[in-house]
Amino acid sequence: MRAWPVIPRLSFCKMVILVAVAAMLGAALRPAAAQDWPTRPITIVVAFPAGGSLDFVARAIAHNLTDVFGQPVVVKNEAGGGGAIASTSVARAAPDGYTLLVSAIGPMVFRPLMDKTSGYDADKDFTPIIQAADGPNVILANPKHGFNTVKDLLAYAGKQQNKISIAHPGPGTMGHLCALLFAKETHVDGNLIAYRGAPPMIVDLLGGQIDIGVPSYGPGSDSVKILAVTSDKRVNFLPEVPTLKESGINVVCSTWIAVYAPPNLPTTIAAKLNAAMDAFLRKPETAEKFSRIGLHALGGTIEQLRQRAASDRAKWSPIISTINFNPAK
């Protein structure tokens, strides 16, 4: 009968030591990777085109993070699908902190509720980072019509058998929901037209190709006639513009902007990002810069963003269920 080979005592001890050292090194290196982050450029994907509110916020944050982390932070616009294209792209990216998403309430709350084929789960497919800003939506009018008030608009719609074109920034956005609610409350049979964000919509308003648009207030909004804001009260940067409620239309909408990362981002990286952005968003100069384009700088904790999204989902879900939503429009 063959005996089992005897492992020399010294070799066995060496093996135990090597295994123990390897385990300790592995445990030490995992947090170190997060602690050393970032070591290369970071990309911020924006869910809408250049020139809009989300793009403005993303570029302001990118500039600050470049200074804070000493690594280039570049902005990449991936417009389309009311933010679904960018959302799906980031949801599938590596959770290493080198790909971030600047999005809004539309893609992160409304679109998944309105369209079960959106391609992502807003709860499971992202790591929330921070609330960046919020601002009201506005009713913008074709300047060639000469409207000065919402009453003028509705009088014109009456002459057109209540058939007017109502543009919004994309399917599933707050502008889309505002447009649907506006049409419902005013009994206007609007032809809804989806755009890839506010900038191309404003170009077509100026060109007289559409009647009204319902984007969030942002760069370019002042170039056309603003008939009303959709906030609960008048806003300080447009004190002369009435709310829809003042015009007898009970529609209140506002768009928040937030930063997300792919799912399962290490908590140390998420905390680093949140701390850097929160410090930036709370600066008086940031608040002043954001207010110039009608945004209120926010900031706060990761949990506050998670709670706000959950609260809005609970608030708007029953309202959305009563609206005939077509993702193509």
C-alpha positions in Angstrom: 0.0 0.0 0.0 1.4 3.4 -1.1 1.8 6.0 1.6 0.8 9.6 0.9 3.7 11.8 0.2 4.9 13.8 3.2 4.8 17.6 2.7 8.0 19.0 4.2 7.2 21.1 7.3 9.0 24.2 5.9 7.1 24.1 2.6 3.8 23.7 4.3 4.5 26.7 6.5 5.6 28.8 3.5 2.3 27.9 1.7 0.2 29.0 4.7 2.1 32.3 4.9 1.8 32.9 1.2 -1.9 32.3 1.2 -2.4 34.6 4.2 -0.3 37.3 2.7 -2.2 37.1 -0.6 -5.5 37.3 1.2 -4.4 40.4 3.1 -3.1 42.0 0.0 -6.3 41.4 -1.8 -8.3 42.9 1.0 -6.0 45.9 1.1 -6.0 46.5 -2.6 -9.8 46.6 -3.1 -10.3 49.8 -1.0 -7.1 51.3 -2.3 -8.5 51.2 -5.8 -11.5 53.3 -4.7 -9.2 55.5 -2.6 -7.0 56.2 -5.5 -9.9 57.1 -7.8 -9.8 58.9 -10.2 -6.7 58.1 -12.1 -8.0 58.9 -15.6 -10.6 61.1 -17.4 -14.2 61.0 -16.4 -17.1 61.2 -18.8 -20.4 62.9 -18.0 -23.2 61.7 -20.3 -26.0 64.3 -20.8 -29.5 62.9 -21.7 -30.4 65.9 -23.8 -28.7 68.1 -26.5 -26.0 70.8 -26.0 -27.4 74.2 -25.1 -30.1 73.2 -22.7 -30.4 73.3 -18.9 -29.0 69.8 -18.3 -26.0 70.6 -20.6 -25.4 73.8 -18.6 -25.5 72.0 -15.3 -23.3 69.1 -16.6 -20.6 71.5 -17.9 -20.5 73.5 -14.7 -20.1 70.3 -12.6 -17.5 69.0 -15.1 -15.4 72.1 -14.8 -15.5 72.0 -11.0 -14.7 68.2 -10.8 -11.7 68.8 -13.1 -10.3 71.2 -10.6 -11.1 69.1 -7.6 -9.9 65.7 -8.8 -7.1 66.9 -11.2 -8.4 64.7 -14.0 -10.2 65.8 -17.2 -14.0 65.6 -16.9 -15.6 65.6 -20.4 -19.2 66.1 -21.3 -20.9 63.9 -23.9 -24.4 64.6 -25.2 -26.5 61.5 -26.1 -29.9 63.0 -27.0 -32.9 61.0 -28.0 -35.8 59.0 -26.7 -36.6 61.6 -24.1 -33.4 60.7 -22.3 -33.8 56.9 -22.7 -30.8 56.5 -25.0 -28.4 58.1 -22.5 -30.0 56.4 -19.6 -29.7 52.9 -21.2 -26.1 53.6 -22.1 -25.0 54.6 -18.6 -27.0 51.8 -17.0 -24.8 49.3 -18.9 -21.5 51.1 -18.3 -18.8 49.8 -15.9 -19.5 50.9 -12.2 -16.0 52.3 -11.8 -16.8 56.0 -11.4 -15.6 57.0 -14.9 -19.0 57.3 -16.5 -21.7 59.5 -15.0 -25.2 60.6 -16.1 -26.8 64.0 -15.8 -30.5 63.4 -16.2 -33.9 64.8 -15.0 -37.2 63.8 -13.5 -38.5 62.7 -16.9 -36.1 59.9 -17.7 -35.7 58.9 -14.1 -39.3 58.9 -13.0 -41.8 59.4 -15.8 -40.4 57.5 -18.7 -40.3 54.1 -16.9 -43.9 54.7 -15.6 -45.2 55.7 -19.0 -43.3 53.2 -21.2 -42.6 49.7 -19.9 -40.2 49.1 -22.9 -37.9 52.0 -21.9 -35.0 49.5 -21.5 -34.0 50.4 -17.9 -35.3 50.3 -14.3 -34.7 53.7 -12.7 -34.4 52.1 -9.2 -32.2 49.1 -10.0 -30.0 50.3 -12.9 -28.4 53.4 -11.4 -26.5 54.7 -8.4 -27.9 58.0 -7.3 -25.3 60.7 -6.6 -26.9 64.1 -6.0 -29.7 66.5 -6.8 -28.2 69.2 -8.8 -30.9 71.8 -9.6 -34.6 72.4 -10.3 -36.6 74.9 -12.2 -40.1 75.5 -13.6 -41.4 74.6 -17.0 -42.7 77.4 -19.2 -45.3 77.9 -21.9 -43.5 79.4 -24.9 -45.4 80.9 -27.9 -44.6 81.3 -31.5 -43.8 85.0 -31.7 -45.4 85.4 -35.1 -48.8 84.8 -33.5 -48.5 87.9 -31.4 -49.8 86.2 -28.2 -49.3 88.1 -25.0 -51.2 85.9 -22.6 -52.5 82.3 -22.2 -56.0 83.8 -22.9 -54.8 85.0 -26.3 -53.5 81.5 -27.0 -56.8 79.8 -26.1 -58.7 82.3 -28.2 -56.5 81.4 -31.1 -57.0 77.7 -30.4 -60.7 78.2 -30.4 -60.6 79.7 -33.9 -58.6 76.7 -35.0 -61.2 74.2 -33.7 -58.9 73.7 -30.7 -56.3 72.1 -32.9 -52.8 73.6 -32.3 -49.3 72.2 -32.3 -47.8 71.7 -28.8 -44.1 70.8 -28.7 -42.2 69.2 -25.8 -38.5 68.2 -25.1 -39.1 64.5 -25.7 -41.2 61.5 -24.7 -41.5 60.9 -21.0 -40.1 64.3 -20.0 -41.7 66.7 -17.6 -42.4 68.9 -20.6 -44.3 66.1 -22.2 -46.4 65.5 -19.1 -47.0 69.3 -18.7 -48.1 69.4 -22.4 -50.5 66.6 -21.8 -51.9 68.1 -18.6 -52.2 71.6 -20.3 -54.2 70.1 -23.2 -56.4 68.1 -20.9 -57.2 71.1 -18.6 -57.8 73.5 -21.5 -59.7 71.0 -23.6 -57.3 71.7 -26.5 -57.0 68.9 -29.0 -53.2 69.5 -29.4 -51.0 67.8 -31.9 -48.1 66.9 -29.7 -44.6 67.1 -31.3 -41.6 65.5 -29.6 -38.2 67.1 -29.9 -34.7 66.1 -28.8 -34.6 68.7 -26.1 -35.5 72.4 -25.9 -32.9 74.0 -28.2 -34.3 72.6 -31.5 -37.8 73.3 -30.3 -37.0 77.0 -29.7 -35.5 77.2 -33.2 -38.8 76.0 -34.7 -40.8 78.3 -32.5 -38.7 81.2 -33.8 -39.2 80.0 -37.3 -43.0 79.9 -36.8 -43.3 76.2 -37.5 -45.1 75.3 -34.2 -47.6 77.1 -32.0 -46.3 76.6 -28.5 -43.7 74.6 -26.6 -43.5 73.4 -23.0 -39.8 73.0 -22.0 -38.2 73.7 -18.7 -37.0 77.3 -18.5 -33.4 77.5 -19.7 -31.0 79.1 -22.1 -32.8 80.4 -25.1 -36.3 80.6 -23.5 -36.1 84.4 -23.4 -35.7 84.5 -27.2 -39.4 83.7 -27.6 -42.5 84.8 -25.9 -43.0 83.3 -22.4 -46.8 83.2 -21.7 -46.7 81.5 -18.3 -44.6 79.5 -15.8 -45.8 76.2 -14.4 -44.6 76.8 -10.9 -47.0 77.2 -7.9 -45.9 80.8 -7.5 -44.2 83.4 -9.7 -40.5 83.0 -9.9 -38.0 85.8 -9.1 -36.2 85.6 -12.4 -39.4 86.2 -14.3 -41.5 88.4 -12.0 -43.7 89.7 -14.8 -44.7 86.3 -16.1 -47.9 84.8 -14.5 -48.3 81.2 -13.5 -50.7 79.0 -15.3 -52.8 78.9 -12.1 -53.2 82.7 -12.3 -54.7 82.0 -15.8 -57.2 79.6 -14.3 -55.4 76.5 -15.4 -54.5 74.1 -12.5 -51.3 72.7 -13.8 -48.1 72.8 -11.7 -44.9 71.2 -13.0 -41.2 71.6 -12.4 -38.1 69.8 -13.7 -35.3 68.6 -11.4 -31.9 67.7 -12.6 -29.7 65.1 -10.9 -26.5 63.1 -11.3 -26.4 59.3 -11.4 -23.8 56.6 -12.0 -24.1 53.0 -13.2 -25.5 50.4 -10.7 -23.3 49.0 -7.9 -20.8 51.9 -7.9 -18.5 51.5 -4.8 -19.8 53.5 -1.9 -16.5 55.2 -1.4 -16.5 56.6 -5.0 -20.2 57.6 -4.7 -19.4 59.5 -1.4 -16.4 61.2 -3.0 -18.5 62.4 -6.0 -21.4 63.5 -3.7 -19.1 65.5 -1.4 -17.3 67.3 -4.3 -20.6 68.2 -6.1 -22.4 69.2 -2.9 -19.6 71.6 -1.9 -19.8 73.1 -5.4 -23.6 73.4 -5.6 -23.8 75.1 -2.2 -21.4 77.9 -3.2 -23.1 81.4 -3.5 -21.4 81.9 -6.8 -22.9 78.6 -8.1 -26.4 79.7 -7.0 -26.0 83.0 -8.7 -24.7 81.4 -11.9 -27.5 78.9 -12.0 -30.2 81.5 -11.3 -29.2 83.4 -14.4 -30.8 80.6 -16.5 -33.7 80.1 -14.1 -32.4 77.2 -12.1 -32.2 76.7 -8.3 -29.0 75.0 -7.3 -29.7 72.1 -4.8 -27.1 69.7 -3.5 -27.7 67.4 -0.6 -27.1 63.7 0.2 -27.4 60.6 -1.9 -30.4 59.5 0.2 -32.2 62.8 -0.4 -32.1 62.2 -4.2 -33.3 58.6 -3.7 -36.2 59.8 -1.5 -37.2 62.6 -3.9 -37.4 60.2 -6.9 -39.5 57.8 -4.9 -41.8 60.6 -3.7 -42.3 61.9 -7.2 -42.9 58.3 -8.5 -45.7 57.9 -5.9 -47.1 61.4 -6.6 -47.2 61.2 -10.4 -48.0 57.5 -11.0 -51.8 57.8 -10.5 -51.9 61.0 -12.6 -49.9 59.3 -15.4 -52.2 56.3 -15.4 -55.1 58.6 -16.4 -53.3 60.1 -19.4 -53.2 58.5 -22.8 -49.5 58.3 -23.3 -47.8 57.5 -26.7 -44.0 57.0 -26.3 -43.6 57.9 -30.0 -45.0 61.4 -29.4 
